[in-house]
Amino acid sequence: MEQTNYQIKKASLEELDQAAELFNLYRIFYRQPSDLEKGKAFLKERLLNGESDIFLAIVDGKAVGFVQLYKLFHYTKLEKQWLLSDLFVHPDYRGHGLSVALIDRSKQWCKETGACGLMLETEKTNDIGNKLYPRCGFEYDALHNYYHWWK
């Protein structure tokens, strides 16, 4: 695997356009219709309200991957934790360790913010993610069922 020179950068409104393009591709990956403007507005609101933290993988000055984290609180540890909600690397840049670098930066963010850890969920059909997360130290939780309620 060829090593790619990259940097991981915490996103601000300056990077909103690049983050929104990746977020739109991420949503398409999960079979959602393309809506760049609505996604951009969604990310802008998260950033302006301090509701999420986004880290970008930058290669040659261009954002090619991102991770988005939301603050949660863990009921047994009685501490803050982060939900690793979204992780995406552009298909042209996969296989160069960028997903692992974004996860590592998320783990570092836990340390920097005094959080107890990360949690995530992904579809059973996400073969890439279901191989990646255990490799990065995540443990599969077979004890819980996750349910959704949508209005």
Secondary structure by P-SEA (a helix, b strand, c coil): cbbbbbbbbbccccaaaaaaaaaaaaaaaacccccaaaaaaaaaaaaaaccbbbbbbccccccccbbbbbbbbbccccbbbbccccccccccccccaaaaaaaaaaaaaaaaaccccccccccccaaaaaaaaaaacccccccbbbbbbcc
